[in-house]
Amino acid sequence: RVDNDVLPARRAGMRTVLLRRGIYGYRHAATEDAARADAVLDDLHQLADWIAGRG
């Protein structure tokens, strides 16, 4: 979730990823605040690649 996860983590200086999983993942990804995440991904495989610097 953007409001409970991404934004507080950004304020704490952490890197953030929003996963679009399920209906709410897509709803949150469509919000303006979703752009504040370092990445918006569709699954955990993409997350592994993003962490490894390949995404």
C-alpha distance matrix in Angstrom:
0.0 3.7 5.6 5.5 5.4 6.6 8.9 10.4 11.1 12.7 14.7 15.9 17.1 15.0 14.4 10.8 9.8 7.0 8.3 9.3 10.2 11.3 11.5 8.0 7.0 9.9 9.4 6.4 8.5 11.4 10.6 12.7 10.3 8.9 12.5 12.0 10.5 13.6 13.0 11.2 12.6 13.4 14.4 15.2 18.7 17.5 15.6 19.0 20.8 18.6 19.2 22.9 23.1 23.9 20.8
3.7 0.0 3.8 5.8 5.5 4.7 6.0 8.6 9.6 10.2 12.2 14.1 15.1 13.6 12.9 9.6 9.3 7.1 9.7 10.7 12.7 14.1 13.8 10.3 9.0 10.9 10.0 6.3 7.9 10.2 8.5 9.7 6.8 6.1 9.5 8.7 8.1 11.7 11.8 10.5 13.0 14.6 16.1 17.0 20.2 18.4 16.5 20.0 21.3 18.6 19.3 23.0 22.6 23.6 20.5
5.6 3.8 0.0 3.8 5.9 6.3 5.7 7.3 9.8 10.7 11.5 13.5 15.4 14.6 14.9 12.1 12.6 10.7 13.2 14.2 15.6 16.5 15.8 12.1 11.8 13.8 12.1 8.7 11.1 12.8 10.3 11.2 8.2 9.1 12.2 10.8 11.0 14.6 15.3 14.3 16.8 18.3 19.6 20.2 23.5 22.0 19.8 23.1 24.7 21.9 22.3 26.0 25.8 27.1 24.0
5.5 5.8 3.8 0.0 3.8 6.5 6.8 6.6 8.6 10.9 11.5 12.6 14.9 13.7 14.4 11.8 12.5 11.1 13.1 14.7 15.5 16.5 16.5 12.8 12.5 15.3 14.1 10.9 13.3 15.6 13.6 14.8 11.6 11.8 14.8 13.1 12.3 15.5 16.2 15.4 17.3 18.6 19.1 19.2 22.7 21.7 19.1 22.1 24.2 21.7 21.5 25.2 25.6 27.0 24.3
5.4 5.5 5.9 3.8 0.0 3.8 5.9 5.8 6.0 8.6 10.3 10.8 12.4 10.5 10.9 8.2 9.1 8.5 10.8 13.2 14.2 16.1 16.8 13.4 12.0 14.9 14.6 11.1 12.5 15.5 14.0 14.9 11.5 10.8 13.4 11.4 9.8 12.4 13.2 12.9 14.6 16.3 16.6 16.3 19.7 18.5 15.7 18.6 20.7 18.1 17.7 21.5 21.9 23.5 20.9
6.6 4.7 6.3 6.5 3.8 0.0 3.8 5.7 5.3 6.1 8.7 10.0 10.6 8.9 8.6 5.8 7.1 6.9 10.3 12.6 14.7 16.9 17.4 14.2 12.1 14.3 14.2 10.5 10.9 13.8 12.2 12.4 8.8 8.0 10.0 7.7 6.2 9.1 10.3 10.5 13.0 15.4 16.2 16.2 19.2 17.4 14.7 17.8 19.2 16.2 16.2 20.0 19.8 21.4 18.7
8.9 6.0 5.7 6.8 5.9 3.8 0.0 3.8 5.4 5.1 6.3 8.7 9.9 9.7 10.3 8.5 10.5 10.4 13.8 15.8 17.9 19.8 19.7 16.3 14.8 16.6 15.7 12.0 12.8 14.9 12.4 11.8 8.0 8.9 10.4 7.5 7.8 10.9 12.8 13.4 16.3 18.8 19.9 20.0 22.9 20.9 18.3 21.3 22.6 19.3 19.3 23.0 22.4 24.3 21.6
10.4 8.6 7.3 6.6 5.8 5.7 3.8 0.0 3.8 5.4 5.1 6.3 8.8 8.8 10.7 9.7 12.2 12.6 15.7 18.1 19.7 21.6 21.8 18.3 17.0 19.4 18.6 14.9 16.1 18.4 15.9 15.6 11.8 12.5 14.1 11.0 10.8 13.2 15.4 16.2 18.6 21.0 21.5 21.1 24.1 22.5 19.5 22.1 23.8 20.7 20.0 23.7 23.6 25.8 23.5
11.1 9.6 9.8 8.6 6.0 5.3 5.4 3.8 0.0 3.8 5.4 5.0 6.4 5.3 7.2 6.7 9.8 11.3 14.4 17.3 19.0 21.4 22.2 19.0 17.1 19.5 19.4 15.7 16.2 19.0 17.1 16.7 12.9 12.7 13.8 10.6 9.4 10.9 13.2 14.6 16.8 19.4 19.6 18.7 21.5 19.9 16.7 19.0 20.6 17.5 16.5 20.1 20.2 22.6 20.6
12.7 10.2 10.7 10.9 8.6 6.1 5.1 5.4 3.8 0.0 3.8 5.3 5.0 5.3 6.6 6.7 10.1 11.8 15.3 18.0 20.4 22.9 23.4 20.2 18.1 19.9 19.7 16.0 15.9 18.3 16.2 14.9 11.3 11.5 11.7 8.0 7.8 9.1 12.2 14.1 16.8 19.9 20.7 20.1 22.5 20.3 17.4 19.8 20.9 17.4 16.7 20.2 19.5 22.0 19.9
14.7 12.2 11.5 11.5 10.3 8.7 6.3 5.1 5.4 3.8 0.0 3.8 5.4 7.5 9.9 10.4 13.8 15.1 18.7 21.2 23.4 25.6 25.8 22.4 20.8 22.7 22.0 18.2 18.6 20.7 18.1 16.7 13.0 14.2 14.4 10.7 11.3 12.8 15.9 17.7 20.5 23.5 24.2 23.5 26.1 24.1 21.1 23.4 24.5 21.1 20.2 23.6 23.0 25.6 23.6
15.9 14.1 13.5 12.6 10.8 10.0 8.7 6.3 5.0 5.3 3.8 0.0 3.8 5.7 9.2 10.5 14.1 16.0 19.2 22.2 24.0 26.4 27.2 23.8 22.0 24.3 24.0 20.2 20.6 23.1 20.9 19.8 16.1 16.6 17.0 13.3 12.9 13.8 16.8 18.8 21.1 24.1 24.2 22.9 25.5 23.8 20.4 22.3 23.7 20.5 19.0 22.3 22.2 25.1 23.5
17.1 15.1 15.4 14.9 12.4 10.6 9.9 8.8 6.4 5.0 5.4 3.8 0.0 3.8 6.8 9.2 13.0 15.6 18.8 22.0 24.1 26.9 27.8 24.8 22.4 24.4 24.6 20.8 20.5 23.0 21.1 19.7 16.1 16.3 15.9 12.2 11.7 11.5 14.9 17.5 19.9 23.2 23.3 22.1 24.2 22.2 18.9 20.6 21.6 18.2 16.7 19.7 19.2 22.3 21.0
15.0 13.6 14.6 13.7 10.5 8.9 9.7 8.8 5.3 5.3 7.5 5.7 3.8 0.0 3.8 6.3 9.9 12.8 15.8 19.1 21.1 24.1 25.4 22.5 19.9 22.1 22.7 19.1 18.6 21.6 20.1 19.3 15.7 15.0 15.0 11.7 10.0 9.6 12.4 15.0 16.9 20.0 19.9 18.4 20.5 18.7 15.4 16.9 18.2 15.0 13.3 16.6 16.5 19.4 18.1
14.4 12.9 14.9 14.4 10.9 8.6 10.3 10.7 7.2 6.6 9.9 9.2 6.8 3.8 0.0 3.8 7.1 10.5 13.3 16.7 18.9 22.2 23.6 21.1 18.1 20.0 21.0 17.6 16.4 19.5 18.6 17.8 14.6 13.2 12.8 10.1 7.7 6.3 8.9 11.8 13.6 17.0 17.0 15.8 17.5 15.4 12.3 14.1 14.9 11.5 10.3 13.7 13.2 15.9 14.4
10.8 9.6 12.1 11.8 8.2 5.8 8.5 9.7 6.7 6.7 10.4 10.5 9.2 6.3 3.8 0.0 3.8 6.7 9.8 13.1 15.4 18.5 19.8 17.3 14.3 16.3 17.3 13.9 12.9 16.1 15.4 15.2 12.1 10.1 10.5 8.4 5.2 5.2 6.8 8.8 10.8 13.9 14.3 13.6 15.8 13.7 10.7 13.3 14.4 11.1 10.8 14.5 14.2 16.2 13.9
9.8 9.3 12.6 12.5 9.1 7.1 10.5 12.2 9.8 10.1 13.8 14.1 13.0 9.9 7.1 3.8 0.0 3.8 6.3 9.6 12.0 15.4 16.9 14.9 11.5 13.3 15.0 12.1 10.6 14.1 14.2 14.7 12.2 9.3 10.1 9.3 5.5 5.7 4.8 5.7 7.1 10.2 10.7 10.4 12.7 10.5 8.0 11.2 12.3 9.3 10.0 13.6 13.4 14.6 11.8
7.0 7.1 10.7 11.1 8.5 6.9 10.4 12.6 11.3 11.8 15.1 16.0 15.6 12.8 10.5 6.7 3.8 0.0 3.8 6.4 9.1 12.1 13.3 11.2 7.8 9.7 11.3 8.5 7.2 11.0 11.4 12.7 10.6 7.3 9.3 9.5 6.3 8.1 6.4 4.7 6.3 8.5 9.7 10.6 13.3 11.3 9.6 13.3 14.4 11.9 13.2 16.6 16.4 17.0 13.8
8.3 9.7 13.2 13.1 10.8 10.3 13.8 15.7 14.4 15.3 18.7 19.2 18.8 15.8 13.3 9.8 6.3 3.8 0.0 3.8 5.7 9.2 11.2 10.0 6.4 8.5 11.0 9.3 8.1 11.8 13.2 15.2 13.7 10.2 12.4 13.1 9.9 11.1 8.5 5.9 5.0 5.5 6.4 7.8 10.8 9.4 8.4 12.0 13.4 11.9 13.4 16.5 16.9 16.8 13.6
9.3 10.7 14.2 14.7 13.2 12.6 15.8 18.1 17.3 18.0 21.2 22.2 22.0 19.1 16.7 13.1 9.6 6.4 3.8 0.0 3.8 6.6 8.1 7.8 4.1 5.1 8.4 7.9 6.5 9.7 11.9 14.5 13.9 10.4 12.8 14.4 12.0 13.5 10.5 7.0 6.0 4.9 7.1 9.9 12.4 11.1 11.2 14.8 15.7 14.6 16.6 19.4 19.5 18.8 15.4
10.2 12.7 15.6 15.5 14.2 14.7 17.9 19.7 19.0 20.4 23.4 24.0 24.1 21.1 18.9 15.4 12.0 9.1 5.7 3.8 0.0 3.8 6.8 7.2 4.7 6.7 9.6 9.9 9.6 12.5 14.7 17.6 16.9 13.7 16.4 17.7 15.1 16.7 13.8 10.5 8.8 6.5 7.1 9.6 12.4 12.3 12.4 15.5 17.0 16.5 18.2 20.9 21.5 20.8 17.7
11.3 14.1 16.5 16.5 16.1 16.9 19.8 21.6 21.4 22.9 25.6 26.4 26.9 24.1 22.2 18.5 15.4 12.1 9.2 6.6 3.8 0.0 3.8 5.6 5.3 6.7 8.8 10.2 10.9 12.9 15.1 18.5 18.2 15.5 18.5 20.0 17.9 19.9 17.1 13.6 12.3 9.7 10.5 13.1 15.8 15.8 16.1 19.1 20.7 20.3 21.9 24.6 25.3 24.4 21.3
11.5 13.8 15.8 16.5 16.8 17.4 19.7 21.8 22.2 23.4 25.8 27.2 27.8 25.4 23.6 19.8 16.9 13.3 11.2 8.1 6.8 3.8 0.0 3.8 5.5 5.4 6.3 8.7 10.0 11.0 13.2 16.8 17.0 14.8 18.0 19.8 18.3 20.8 18.2 14.6 14.1 11.9 13.6 16.4 19.0 18.5 18.9 22.1 23.4 22.6 24.5 27.3 27.6 26.7 23.3
8.0 10.3 12.1 12.8 13.4 14.2 16.3 18.3 19.0 20.2 22.4 23.8 24.8 22.5 21.1 17.3 14.9 11.2 10.0 7.8 7.2 5.6 3.8 0.0 3.8 5.3 4.8 6.0 8.3 9.8 11.0 14.6 14.2 12.4 15.9 17.2 15.9 18.8 16.8 13.5 13.7 12.4 14.0 16.3 19.4 18.7 18.3 21.7 23.2 21.9 23.4 26.6 26.8 26.5 23.0
7.0 9.0 11.8 12.5 12.0 12.1 14.8 17.0 17.1 18.1 20.8 22.0 22.4 19.9 18.1 14.3 11.5 7.8 6.4 4.1 4.7 5.3 5.5 3.8 0.0 3.8 5.5 5.3 6.1 8.7 10.4 13.6 12.9 10.2 13.5 14.9 13.0 15.5 13.2 9.8 9.9 9.0 10.7 13.1 16.0 15.0 14.7 18.2 19.5 18.1 19.8 22.9 23.0 22.7 19.3
9.9 10.9 13.8 15.3 14.9 14.3 16.6 19.4 19.5 19.9 22.7 24.3 24.4 22.1 20.0 16.3 13.3 9.7 8.5 5.1 6.7 6.7 5.4 5.3 3.8 0.0 3.8 5.4 5.0 6.3 9.1 12.4 12.8 10.1 12.9 15.2 13.9 16.3 13.7 10.0 10.3 9.2 11.9 15.0 17.3 15.8 16.2 19.8 20.5 19.1 21.4 24.2 23.9 23.1 19.5
9.4 10.0 12.1 14.1 14.6 14.2 15.7 18.6 19.4 19.7 22.0 24.0 24.6 22.7 21.0 17.3 15.0 11.3 11.0 8.4 9.6 8.8 6.3 4.8 5.5 3.8 0.0 3.8 5.5 5.3 7.0 10.7 11.4 9.8 13.0 15.0 14.5 17.5 15.6 12.2 13.3 12.8 15.4 18.2 20.8 19.2 19.2 22.9 23.7 21.9 23.9 27.0 26.6 26.1 22.4
6.4 6.3 8.7 10.9 11.1 10.5 12.0 14.9 15.7 16.0 18.2 20.2 20.8 19.1 17.6 13.9 12.1 8.5 9.3 7.9 9.9 10.2 8.7 6.0 5.3 5.4 3.8 0.0 3.8 5.3 5.4 8.7 8.3 6.7 10.3 11.7 11.2 14.5 13.1 10.2 12.1 12.4 14.9 17.1 19.9 18.1 17.4 21.2 22.1 19.9 21.6 24.9 24.4 24.5 20.9
8.5 7.9 11.1 13.3 12.5 10.9 12.8 16.1 16.2 15.9 18.6 20.6 20.5 18.6 16.4 12.9 10.6 7.2 8.1 6.5 9.6 10.9 10.0 8.3 6.1 5.0 5.5 3.8 0.0 3.8 5.5 8.1 8.2 5.3 8.0 10.4 9.6 12.3 10.3 7.2 9.3 10.1 13.1 15.6 17.9 15.6 15.4 19.2 19.5 17.3 19.5 22.5 21.7 21.5 17.8
11.4 10.2 12.8 15.6 15.5 13.8 14.9 18.4 19.0 18.3 20.7 23.1 23.0 21.6 19.5 16.1 14.1 11.0 11.8 9.7 12.5 12.9 11.0 9.8 8.7 6.3 5.3 5.3 3.8 0.0 3.8 6.7 8.5 6.8 8.9 11.9 12.1 14.9 13.2 10.3 12.5 13.0 16.3 19.1 21.2 18.8 18.9 22.7 22.7 20.5 22.9 25.8 24.6 24.2 20.4
10.6 8.5 10.3 13.6 14.0 12.2 12.4 15.9 17.1 16.2 18.1 20.9 21.1 20.1 18.6 15.4 14.2 11.4 13.2 11.9 14.7 15.1 13.2 11.0 10.4 9.1 7.0 5.4 5.5 3.8 0.0 3.8 5.5 5.5 7.9 10.1 11.2 14.5 13.8 11.6 14.5 15.6 18.6 20.9 23.3 20.8 20.3 24.1 24.3 21.7 23.7 26.8 25.6 25.7 22.1
12.7 9.7 11.2 14.8 14.9 12.4 11.8 15.6 16.7 14.9 16.7 19.8 19.7 19.3 17.8 15.2 14.7 12.7 15.2 14.5 17.6 18.5 16.8 14.6 13.6 12.4 10.7 8.7 8.1 6.7 3.8 0.0 3.8 5.5 6.1 8.1 10.5 13.5 13.6 12.4 15.7 17.6 20.6 22.7 24.8 22.0 21.3 25.0 24.9 21.9 23.8 26.9 25.2 25.6 22.1
10.3 6.8 8.2 11.6 11.5 8.8 8.0 11.8 12.9 11.3 13.0 16.1 16.1 15.7 14.6 12.1 12.2 10.6 13.7 13.9 16.9 18.2 17.0 14.2 12.9 12.8 11.4 8.3 8.2 8.5 5.5 3.8 0.0 3.8 5.3 5.5 7.8 11.3 12.0 11.3 14.8 17.1 19.6 21.1 23.5 20.8 19.5 23.1 23.4 20.2 21.6 24.9 23.6 24.4 21.0
8.9 6.1 9.1 11.8 10.8 8.0 8.9 12.5 12.7 11.5 14.2 16.6 16.3 15.0 13.2 10.1 9.3 7.3 10.2 10.4 13.7 15.5 14.8 12.4 10.2 10.1 9.8 6.7 5.3 6.8 5.5 5.5 3.8 0.0 3.8 5.3 5.7 9.1 8.8 7.6 11.0 13.3 15.9 17.5 19.8 17.1 16.0 19.7 19.9 16.9 18.6 21.9 20.6 21.2 17.7
12.5 9.5 12.2 14.8 13.4 10.0 10.4 14.1 13.8 11.7 14.4 17.0 15.9 15.0 12.8 10.5 10.1 9.3 12.4 12.8 16.4 18.5 18.0 15.9 13.5 12.9 13.0 10.3 8.0 8.9 7.9 6.1 5.3 3.8 0.0 3.8 5.4 7.6 8.0 8.0 11.8 14.6 17.3 18.9 20.6 17.4 16.5 20.0 19.5 16.3 18.2 21.1 19.3 19.9 16.5
12.0 8.7 10.8 13.1 11.4 7.7 7.5 11.0 10.6 8.0 10.7 13.3 12.2 11.7 10.1 8.4 9.3 9.5 13.1 14.4 17.7 20.0 19.8 17.2 14.9 15.2 15.0 11.7 10.4 11.9 10.1 8.1 5.5 5.3 3.8 0.0 3.8 6.4 8.4 9.5 13.2 16.4 18.4 19.3 21.2 18.2 16.6 19.8 19.8 16.2 17.4 20.6 18.9 20.2 17.3
10.5 8.1 11.0 12.3 9.8 6.2 7.8 10.8 9.4 7.8 11.3 12.9 11.7 10.0 7.7 5.2 5.5 6.3 9.9 12.0 15.1 17.9 18.3 15.9 13.0 13.9 14.5 11.2 9.6 12.1 11.2 10.5 7.8 5.7 5.4 3.8 0.0 3.8 5.3 6.7 10.1 13.4 15.1 15.6 17.6 14.8 12.9 16.1 16.3 12.9 13.9 17.3 16.0 17.3 14.3
13.6 11.7 14.6 15.5 12.4 9.1 10.9 13.2 10.9 9.1 12.8 13.8 11.5 9.6 6.3 5.2 5.7 8.1 11.1 13.5 16.7 19.9 20.8 18.8 15.5 16.3 17.5 14.5 12.3 14.9 14.5 13.5 11.3 9.1 7.6 6.4 3.8 0.0 3.8 7.1 9.9 13.6 14.9 15.0 16.3 13.2 11.4 14.1 13.8 10.1 11.2 14.2 12.6 14.1 11.5
13.0 11.8 15.3 16.2 13.2 10.3 12.8 15.4 13.2 12.2 15.9 16.8 14.9 12.4 8.9 6.8 4.8 6.4 8.5 10.5 13.8 17.1 18.2 16.8 13.2 13.7 15.6 13.1 10.3 13.2 13.8 13.6 12.0 8.8 8.0 8.4 5.3 3.8 0.0 3.8 6.2 10.0 11.6 12.2 13.4 10.1 8.9 12.1 11.6 8.3 10.4 13.3 11.8 12.4 9.2
11.2 10.5 14.3 15.4 12.9 10.5 13.4 16.2 14.6 14.1 17.7 18.8 17.5 15.0 11.8 8.8 5.7 4.7 5.9 7.0 10.5 13.6 14.6 13.5 9.8 10.0 12.2 10.2 7.2 10.3 11.6 12.4 11.3 7.6 8.0 9.5 6.7 7.1 3.8 0.0 3.8 7.1 9.5 11.1 12.6 9.6 9.2 12.9 12.7 10.2 12.6 15.5 14.5 14.3 10.7
12.6 13.0 16.8 17.3 14.6 13.0 16.3 18.6 16.8 16.8 20.5 21.1 19.9 16.9 13.6 10.8 7.1 6.3 5.0 6.0 8.8 12.3 14.1 13.7 9.9 10.3 13.3 12.1 9.3 12.5 14.5 15.7 14.8 11.0 11.8 13.2 10.1 9.9 6.2 3.8 0.0 3.8 5.9 8.0 9.2 6.4 6.8 10.5 10.4 8.9 11.6 14.1 13.7 12.9 9.4
13.4 14.6 18.3 18.6 16.3 15.4 18.8 21.0 19.4 19.9 23.5 24.1 23.2 20.0 17.0 13.9 10.2 8.5 5.5 4.9 6.5 9.7 11.9 12.4 9.0 9.2 12.8 12.4 10.1 13.0 15.6 17.6 17.1 13.3 14.6 16.4 13.4 13.6 10.0 7.1 3.8 0.0 3.8 7.3 8.5 6.9 8.4 11.5 11.9 11.5 14.1 16.2 16.3 15.0 11.7
14.4 16.1 19.6 19.1 16.6 16.2 19.9 21.5 19.6 20.7 24.2 24.2 23.3 19.9 17.0 14.3 10.7 9.7 6.4 7.1 7.1 10.5 13.6 14.0 10.7 11.9 15.4 14.9 13.1 16.3 18.6 20.6 19.6 15.9 17.3 18.4 15.1 14.9 11.6 9.5 5.9 3.8 0.0 3.8 5.5 5.6 6.6 9.1 10.4 10.8 12.7 14.7 15.7 14.5 11.9
15.2 17.0 20.2 19.2 16.3 16.2 20.0 21.1 18.7 20.1 23.5 22.9 22.1 18.4 15.8 13.6 10.4 10.6 7.8 9.9 9.6 13.1 16.4 16.3 13.1 15.0 18.2 17.1 15.6 19.1 20.9 22.7 21.1 17.5 18.9 19.3 15.6 15.0 12.2 11.1 8.0 7.3 3.8 0.0 3.8 5.3 4.8 6.3 8.7 9.6 10.4 12.4 14.1 13.5 11.7
18.7 20.2 23.5 22.7 19.7 19.2 22.9 24.1 21.5 22.5 26.1 25.5 24.2 20.5 17.5 15.8 12.7 13.3 10.8 12.4 12.4 15.8 19.0 19.4 16.0 17.3 20.8 19.9 17.9 21.2 23.3 24.8 23.5 19.8 20.6 21.2 17.6 16.3 13.4 12.6 9.2 8.5 5.5 3.8 0.0 3.8 5.3 5.2 6.5 8.7 10.1 10.9 12.6 11.2 9.9
17.5 18.4 22.0 21.7 18.5 17.4 20.9 22.5 19.9 20.3 24.1 23.8 22.2 18.7 15.4 13.7 10.5 11.3 9.4 11.1 12.3 15.8 18.5 18.7 15.0 15.8 19.2 18.1 15.6 18.8 20.8 22.0 20.8 17.1 17.4 18.2 14.8 13.2 10.1 9.6 6.4 6.9 5.6 5.3 3.8 0.0 3.8 5.4 5.1 6.0 8.6 9.8 10.5 8.9 6.7
15.6 16.5 19.8 19.1 15.7 14.7 18.3 19.5 16.7 17.4 21.1 20.4 18.9 15.4 12.3 10.7 8.0 9.6 8.4 11.2 12.4 16.1 18.9 18.3 14.7 16.2 19.2 17.4 15.4 18.9 20.3 21.3 19.5 16.0 16.5 16.6 12.9 11.4 8.9 9.2 6.8 8.4 6.6 4.8 5.3 3.8 0.0 3.8 5.4 4.9 6.1 8.5 9.7 9.6 7.7
19.0 20.0 23.1 22.1 18.6 17.8 21.3 22.1 19.0 19.8 23.4 22.3 20.6 16.9 14.1 13.3 11.2 13.3 12.0 14.8 15.5 19.1 22.1 21.7 18.2 19.8 22.9 21.2 19.2 22.7 24.1 25.0 23.1 19.7 20.0 19.8 16.1 14.1 12.1 12.9 10.5 11.5 9.1 6.3 5.2 5.4 3.8 0.0 3.8 5.5 5.2 6.2 8.7 8.6 8.4
20.8 21.3 24.7 24.2 20.7 19.2 22.6 23.8 20.6 20.9 24.5 23.7 21.6 18.2 14.9 14.4 12.3 14.4 13.4 15.7 17.0 20.7 23.4 23.2 19.5 20.5 23.7 22.1 19.5 22.7 24.3 24.9 23.4 19.9 19.5 19.8 16.3 13.8 11.6 12.7 10.4 11.9 10.4 8.7 6.5 5.1 5.4 3.8 0.0 3.8 5.5 5.0 6.2 5.0 5.1
18.6 18.6 21.9 21.7 18.1 16.2 19.3 20.7 17.5 17.4 21.1 20.5 18.2 15.0 11.5 11.1 9.3 11.9 11.9 14.6 16.5 20.3 22.6 21.9 18.1 19.1 21.9 19.9 17.3 20.5 21.7 21.9 20.2 16.9 16.3 16.2 12.9 10.1 8.3 10.2 8.9 11.5 10.8 9.6 8.7 6.0 4.9 5.5 3.8 0.0 3.8 5.4 5.0 5.5 4.1
19.2 19.3 22.3 21.5 17.7 16.2 19.3 20.0 16.5 16.7 20.2 19.0 16.7 13.3 10.3 10.8 10.0 13.2 13.4 16.6 18.2 21.9 24.5 23.4 19.8 21.4 23.9 21.6 19.5 22.9 23.7 23.8 21.6 18.6 18.2 17.4 13.9 11.2 10.4 12.6 11.6 14.1 12.7 10.4 10.1 8.6 6.1 5.2 5.5 3.8 0.0 3.8 5.3 7.5 7.6
22.9 23.0 26.0 25.2 21.5 20.0 23.0 23.7 20.1 20.2 23.6 22.3 19.7 16.6 13.7 14.5 13.6 16.6 16.5 19.4 20.9 24.6 27.3 26.6 22.9 24.2 27.0 24.9 22.5 25.8 26.8 26.9 24.9 21.9 21.1 20.6 17.3 14.2 13.3 15.5 14.1 16.2 14.7 12.4 10.9 9.8 8.5 6.2 5.0 5.4 3.8 0.0 3.8 5.6 7.6
23.1 22.6 25.8 25.6 21.9 19.8 22.4 23.6 20.2 19.5 23.0 22.2 19.2 16.5 13.2 14.2 13.4 16.4 16.9 19.5 21.5 25.3 27.6 26.8 23.0 23.9 26.6 24.4 21.7 24.6 25.6 25.2 23.6 20.6 19.3 18.9 16.0 12.6 11.8 14.5 13.7 16.3 15.7 14.1 12.6 10.5 9.7 8.7 6.2 5.0 5.3 3.8 0.0 3.8 5.7
23.9 23.6 27.1 27.0 23.5 21.4 24.3 25.8 22.6 22.0 25.6 25.1 22.3 19.4 15.9 16.2 14.6 17.0 16.8 18.8 20.8 24.4 26.7 26.5 22.7 23.1 26.1 24.5 21.5 24.2 25.7 25.6 24.4 21.2 19.9 20.2 17.3 14.1 12.4 14.3 12.9 15.0 14.5 13.5 11.2 8.9 9.6 8.6 5.0 5.5 7.5 5.6 3.8 0.0 3.8
20.8 20.5 24.0 24.3 20.9 18.7 21.6 23.5 20.6 19.9 23.6 23.5 21.0 18.1 14.4 13.9 11.8 13.8 13.6 15.4 17.7 21.3 23.3 23.0 19.3 19.5 22.4 20.9 17.8 20.4 22.1 22.1 21.0 17.7 16.5 17.3 14.3 11.5 9.2 10.7 9.4 11.7 11.9 11.7 9.9 6.7 7.7 8.4 5.1 4.1 7.6 7.6 5.7 3.8 0.0
